[in-house]
Amino acid sequence: MDISAAPAHAFQHTFVVEASDIDQLGHANNVAYVRWVQDVAAAHWHHFYPPTAEQPPRVWVVQEHQIRYLRSAYAGDELRASTWVADVKGASSKRVTRIERVADGQLLCAAETQWVLLDAGSGRPVRVPGEMIERLIPKEAF
């Protein structure tokens, strides 16, 4: 799993760890990290493609998550999630996400997620269009 620094084109989102994210050990539960990885991916997608009636209904679904937990997060911590699409093949894309604590820059979590683009009506995979790839992976990323 690639845990190197986020590229310049990465989408970033900051948020605060809520009390409801904390488990019996006093730190953010692993399930909260999975939710944050999915939330920043959705925010990135909607940044480029706000929901409208004009677009064909498409939905990204998770095929696989690989998550490496490195350090704990605590209630009240401000976190920054950075995400980017690293690869697209057919109907699938690999997205990388890093979650860091803003105060000290410590990397708390790194994730790679395999996503599949579906036609929302049929539930069938659809090839990621070239125009979409160009928006999600800018040419300067190569």
N, C-alpha and C positions, 0 to 999 in steps of 0.2 A: 504494500500500500504506500502510495506517495504522500509523505507528510511535509514536503517542502513548502516554502512560502507560496502564498497565493499569487497568481499572475496579475498583471496590471488590469486586465479586463474582468477580473472576478467581480461578481455582484456581492455587495456587503449589506448586512442588516444587523442593527444592534437591538438588544432587548435586555430586560432585567429578569433574573431568576426569581420566580414567585415562591411564596411559602408552600403552595400546593405542589411544587416540583420536588420538595424535600422528602427524603425517605427516613426510615427509623434510625439510620446511621448519621443523620444530620447534614447530608449533602444531597445534591441533585440526583434523583433516581435515573438509572440507565434509560428507562422508558422516556423520560423527559428529553434526553439527548436525541433519541430517534425522532421524536416529535419535532424538535428544533431543526434537525436535518431536513425533514419533510417540509416544514414551514418555510425555510429559506429557499428551498427549491421552488415551491409554489409562488413565493414572492418574486423570484427571479423570472419565472415563466410569465407571470401577470405583468411584470415590468415591460416586457416586449409585446405581450398579447393580452391586453385587458379584455375581459369577457364582453363580447358583442354578439348581436344576432346575425351579423354579416359573415362571420367566420364559420367554416364547417365545425361542428362540435367534435373536439378532440380532447382526450384526457390522457395524462401520463400516469402510469401505475408502476409501482415498485416490483421488480422481479427479484432483487437481492440487495441486502445491505451488508457491508463489511464495516464494522466500527471498532476503532481502537480508542479506548478510554485511557487517558494519560494522567489527568489530575482532576481533582474534585472542584465542583462549583457549589456555592452556598447562597442561601436566600439573600437577596439584595445585590448580588454581584451583577455588574453590567457586563454583558458578553457581546462579542462581535462574531457573527457567522459569515464566512466568506465561501462562496460557491461558484463553480464554473463547470462547463461541459468540457470534458477532456477528449471524448471520442463519440462518433456517431456511425453506426452501421445498420443499414436497413431501417427497421422500426425501433431499434434500440439505441440508447445513449448511456455513456458512463459519465456520472457527475461526481466531482470531488467536493468535499465540504470540510472546512476547518472551523473549529469553534475556539475562540480565545477570550481570556479575561481582559477587558479593556484596561483596567488599572495597572496591570503589570506585564501585559502582552504574553502571558503564559498560554501555551497551546494546551487546551484541555481535552480535545477530542478531534480525531481525524476520521473521515468516513469516505467510502466509495460506494456509490449506489448505482445499480443497473436499473434503468427505467425503460419502459416500453410504451410507445405512443399508440393509443387505440382510437378507433372511430367510436364515439360515444353511443351512437345509435346501434351499431351491430356488435360492438364489443370485440371486434377483430383488429389485429395489429395493422397499422398503416405505415408505409415508408415515410421517414422524416423528409419533408420537402427541402430541396436545396436552399431555398430562400430562408427557411427556418434555421438551417445549419449555419448559414452565413451570419445570421443575427446572434446565434448562441455561441459560435466560435469565430470571432473576428479574424480576418486575414493576418493581422499583426501578431496573432497568437502562434503562428507557425514560424 
